[in-house]
Amino acid sequence: MLNVDELHSTLEMVTPGQRVAFAAACLEALVDQFGSTAPGADRIPRDIVARSVDLCWHSVPHPLADLRQNEDLHSQAEAILYDDEDGLLSAGTHVLTAVCYGLRCAELRTSECGVLVANYYYEIADYVIIHRQPGLSESEILETPVVSSVLKSIENLAGEVAVIDASNAEMVSSFRERAIASRDFRTA
């Protein structure tokens, strides 16, 4: 299980830009691993998700100068969530909710928003396993390759982000590349 208190403490010790880098890395990992395979993911507009991930990464070195694009993307994602009265988004709600928190992290640069993105990354892995393998105990779910790799990814990203200079675009780009390359498990 994700230890949100420990993660919050870790993110409190890093710079606001590093928090955004962590949230962006978790959001991109979530989208990469579950954005097209999770139940209901086919109902998520990929352009909103992709633009949101890019906006989060773009905001790492410096606070957002123009909040309009952030607000537009946030409003679009939120509207899709609110319109899902029949529950057809299923696990896709986790993706869109993480997008909303990622965008909030880009704006507010807080530990809380970073923790929430990471928590939705973990929660969607948990959701996918529960629906693919019903009847597993909580400890068995935590031991599955999907959930254990997500938890390890979150832990690694939290550790790595602490050593990057978030004001250096090259370091941020390198961190993004390492974060993408380090994900060796896919759910597809």
Secondary structure, DSSP 8 states (H G I E B T S, - for coil): ---HHHHHHHHHTS-HHHHHHHHHHHHHHHHHHHTTTSTTGGGS-HHHHHHHHHHHHHTSSS--S-HHHHHHHHHHHHHHHHH-TT-TTTTHHHHHHHHHHHHHHHHH--HHHHHHHHHHHHHHHHHHHHHHSTT--HHHHHHSHHHHHHHHHHHHHHHHHTTS-TT-HHHHHHHHHHHHHH------
